[in-house]
Amino acid sequence: MNPGTPLGAALFDLDGTLLDTAPDLAYALNALRVECALPQLPFAPIRAQVSNGAAAVLRLGFPNAGEERFATLRARFLQLYRSHLARETRLFPGFDEVLERLEAHGIPWGIITNKPASFTEPLLQELGLFERAGCVLSGDSLPVTKPDPLPLITAARKIGLPPNRCLYLGDALRDAQAARAAGMTSLGARFGYIAAGEDVSGWPVDAWLDEPRELLAWVGLAAPHLPRAGA
């Protein structure tokens, strides 16, 4: 299902949607566990928590930490992560082509994330994406974060289009809720950090994407022929 009229802009969540950041967050968590004389955790459960933010990732690694110790661990975890922001982080496969084609056709794209700007902006700069984006709104850019629709509405204003002419792609329930409340087309990134077995049947999405290049059809660009998932 695609809109009858092509949309005019593509907006993205960051972690688990545009960028595969889980390897570097897992590296920081396991480095911290090693410092605390604990064994490293497997990657899969860490990956499933990344879209829930740094606190969720850290709680996975230190489930019994009290409030004071958790605050100390969090500061060290963020320090380790900040030192390795782009160690392995990359665009999800297919997004190179998506961004190039959007730019070639003058279709603006942007990022709305709950990740703090002190991590978002240096990461995007290291990957050469910050200057290319039509807008970047981080978790502390406004007084509220997703699922509140204000960040998405603000992003649409920055790129000069009404929300109903934009799509928002994300991999968390809060992304879908924010997009729906903002009046945007809501797309779900099935390739993102959705935990195995998580029930997404009630998420307010207009469609699910198995691969980033599938969104090209939503902005009126011919999508490449892609095999269906599991084919």
C-alpha positions as CSV (number, residue, x, y, z in Angstrom):
1,M,0.0,0.0,0.0
2,N,1.4,3.4,-1.1
3,P,-0.2,6.8,-1.0
4,G,-2.0,7.9,-4.1
5,T,0.0,11.1,-4.2
6,P,3.8,10.7,-3.6
7,L,5.0,12.2,-0.3
8,G,7.4,15.1,-0.3
9,A,9.9,14.3,2.5
10,A,11.3,11.3,4.4
11,L,12.0,11.6,8.1
12,F,13.8,8.9,10.1
13,D,14.4,7.7,13.6
14,L,18.2,7.2,14.2
15,D,19.1,4.1,16.2
16,G,17.6,0.9,14.7
17,T,16.2,2.8,11.6
18,L,18.8,4.9,9.8
19,L,21.9,3.7,11.6
20,D,22.9,0.3,13.0
21,T,24.3,1.6,16.3
22,A,23.9,-1.5,18.4
23,P,27.4,-2.9,17.9
24,D,29.0,0.2,19.5
25,L,26.5,0.4,22.3
26,A,27.1,-3.3,23.0
27,Y,30.8,-2.7,22.9
28,A,30.5,0.0,25.5
29,L,28.2,-2.1,27.8
30,N,30.5,-5.1,27.6
31,A,33.6,-3.0,28.2
32,L,32.0,-1.7,31.3
33,R,31.0,-5.2,32.5
34,V,34.7,-6.2,32.0
35,E,35.8,-3.3,34.1
36,C,33.4,-4.5,36.8
37,A,34.8,-8.1,36.5
38,L,31.7,-9.4,34.9
39,P,31.4,-11.6,31.8
40,Q,30.4,-10.1,28.5
41,L,26.7,-10.4,27.4
42,P,25.7,-11.8,24.0
43,F,24.8,-9.3,21.3
44,A,21.2,-10.3,20.5
45,P,19.6,-9.2,23.8
46,I,21.6,-5.9,23.8
47,R,20.5,-5.2,20.2
48,A,16.8,-5.6,21.2
49,Q,17.1,-2.9,23.9
50,V,18.9,-0.2,21.9
51,S,15.8,1.6,20.7
52,N,14.7,2.0,24.3
53,G,17.7,4.2,25.1
54,A,21.0,4.1,27.0
55,A,19.3,3.5,30.4
56,A,17.5,0.3,29.1
57,V,20.8,-1.0,27.7
58,L,22.6,-0.3,30.9
59,R,19.9,-1.9,33.0
60,L,20.2,-5.0,30.9
61,G,23.9,-5.2,31.9
62,F,23.4,-4.3,35.6
63,P,19.8,-5.3,36.5
64,N,20.4,-5.2,40.3
65,A,22.2,-1.8,40.5
66,G,20.7,0.6,43.0
67,E,20.0,4.2,42.1
68,E,23.3,5.7,43.2
69,R,25.4,2.9,41.6
70,F,23.3,3.0,38.5
71,A,24.0,6.7,38.1
72,T,27.8,6.1,38.4
73,L,27.6,3.2,35.9
74,R,25.6,5.3,33.5
75,A,28.2,8.1,33.5
76,R,30.9,5.6,32.7
77,F,28.9,3.8,30.1
78,L,28.2,7.0,28.3
79,Q,31.8,8.0,28.5
80,L,32.8,4.6,26.9
81,Y,30.2,5.0,24.2
82,R,31.1,8.6,23.4
83,S,34.7,7.4,22.8
84,H,33.6,4.7,20.3
85,L,30.6,6.4,18.6
86,A,31.4,5.2,15.1
87,R,33.6,2.2,15.8
88,E,31.3,-0.1,13.9
89,T,28.1,2.0,13.4
90,R,27.0,2.2,9.8
91,L,23.9,3.0,7.7
92,F,21.6,0.0,7.4
93,P,22.2,-1.8,4.1
94,G,20.3,0.0,1.3
95,F,20.2,3.4,3.0
96,D,23.2,4.6,1.0
97,E,21.1,4.3,-2.2
98,V,18.0,5.7,-0.5
99,L,19.7,8.9,0.6
100,E,21.5,9.4,-2.7
101,R,18.3,9.1,-4.6
102,L,16.4,11.4,-2.3
103,E,19.1,14.0,-2.7
104,A,19.3,13.5,-6.5
105,H,15.6,14.3,-6.8
106,G,15.6,17.2,-4.4
107,I,13.5,15.3,-1.8
108,P,14.5,16.5,1.7
109,W,15.2,14.0,4.5
110,G,15.8,14.4,8.2
111,I,16.3,12.8,11.5
112,I,14.2,12.9,14.7
113,T,15.6,10.9,17.6
114,N,15.4,10.8,21.3
115,K,19.2,10.4,21.5
116,P,20.8,13.5,23.1
117,A,22.5,16.0,20.7
118,S,25.8,15.4,22.4
119,F,25.8,11.9,20.9
120,T,23.6,12.5,17.8
121,E,25.5,15.3,16.2
122,P,29.1,14.0,16.6
123,L,28.0,10.6,15.3
124,L,26.4,12.1,12.2
125,Q,29.4,14.3,11.6
126,E,31.8,11.3,11.8
127,L,29.7,9.5,9.3
128,G,29.4,12.5,7.0
129,L,25.6,12.7,7.4
130,F,25.0,15.8,9.5
131,E,25.4,18.4,6.7
132,R,23.4,16.3,4.3
133,A,20.3,16.1,6.5
134,G,17.6,18.7,6.0
135,C,17.0,18.8,9.7
136,V,18.3,17.0,12.8
137,L,16.2,17.0,16.0
138,S,17.7,15.3,19.1
139,G,16.1,14.2,22.3
140,D,17.0,17.5,24.0
141,S,16.3,19.8,21.1
142,L,12.8,20.5,22.5
143,P,11.1,20.2,25.9
144,V,9.4,17.0,24.9
145,T,10.4,13.8,23.0
146,K,8.7,11.1,21.1
147,P,5.9,9.8,21.4
148,D,4.9,13.5,21.6
149,P,4.4,14.6,18.0
150,L,6.0,18.1,18.5
151,P,9.5,17.0,17.3
152,L,8.0,15.6,14.1
153,I,5.8,18.6,13.6
154,T,8.9,20.9,14.2
155,A,10.9,18.9,11.7
156,A,8.2,19.3,9.0
157,R,8.2,23.0,9.6
158,K,12.0,23.2,9.3
159,I,12.0,21.5,5.9
160,G,9.0,23.6,4.8
161,L,6.3,21.0,4.3
162,P,3.1,20.2,6.1
163,P,3.2,17.0,8.2
164,N,0.8,15.2,5.9
165,R,3.3,15.5,3.1
166,C,6.0,13.6,5.1
167,L,6.7,10.0,6.1
168,Y,8.3,9.0,9.3
169,L,10.1,5.7,9.5
170,G,10.9,4.1,12.9
171,D,11.4,0.9,14.7
172,A,9.6,1.6,18.1
173,L,6.0,2.0,19.1
174,R,6.8,5.6,20.2
175,D,7.9,6.3,16.6
176,A,4.6,5.1,15.2
177,Q,2.6,6.9,17.8
178,A,4.4,10.2,17.2
179,A,3.9,9.9,13.4
180,R,0.2,9.2,13.7
181,A,-0.3,12.0,16.2
182,A,1.6,14.4,13.9
183,G,-0.5,13.5,10.9
184,M,2.4,11.9,9.0
185,T,2.5,8.6,7.1
186,S,3.8,6.1,9.6
187,L,6.1,3.4,8.4
188,G,7.6,0.6,10.5
189,A,11.2,-0.6,10.1
190,R,10.9,-4.3,10.4
191,F,14.7,-4.6,10.0
192,G,15.3,-2.5,13.1
193,Y,15.6,-3.3,16.8
194,I,12.3,-5.0,17.4
195,A,12.7,-7.8,19.9
196,A,11.9,-11.3,18.8
197,G,8.4,-12.2,19.7
198,E,7.3,-8.6,20.3
199,D,3.7,-8.1,19.3
200,V,3.6,-5.2,16.8
201,S,0.1,-6.0,15.5
202,G,-1.4,-3.0,17.4
203,W,1.2,-0.4,16.3
204,P,-0.4,2.5,14.3
205,V,1.7,2.0,11.1
206,D,0.5,2.5,7.6
207,A,3.0,-0.1,6.3
208,W,6.0,-2.2,7.3
209,L,9.3,-2.1,5.4
210,D,11.5,-5.1,5.3
211,E,14.3,-3.1,3.6
212,P,15.1,0.6,3.5
213,R,14.8,0.9,-0.3
214,E,11.1,0.0,-0.1
215,L,10.4,3.6,1.1
216,L,11.4,5.0,-2.3
217,A,8.0,4.2,-3.7
218,W,6.4,6.4,-1.0
219,V,8.1,9.5,-2.4
220,G,7.4,8.7,-6.0
221,L,10.7,7.0,-6.9
222,A,10.8,3.6,-8.5
223,A,11.9,1.1,-6.0
224,P,14.4,-1.6,-7.2
225,H,13.1,-5.2,-7.6
226,L,13.7,-6.7,-4.1
227,P,13.0,-10.3,-3.0
228,R,10.4,-10.6,-0.3
229,A,11.7,-11.5,3.2
230,G,11.9,-15.2,3.5
231,A,11.8,-15.8,-0.2
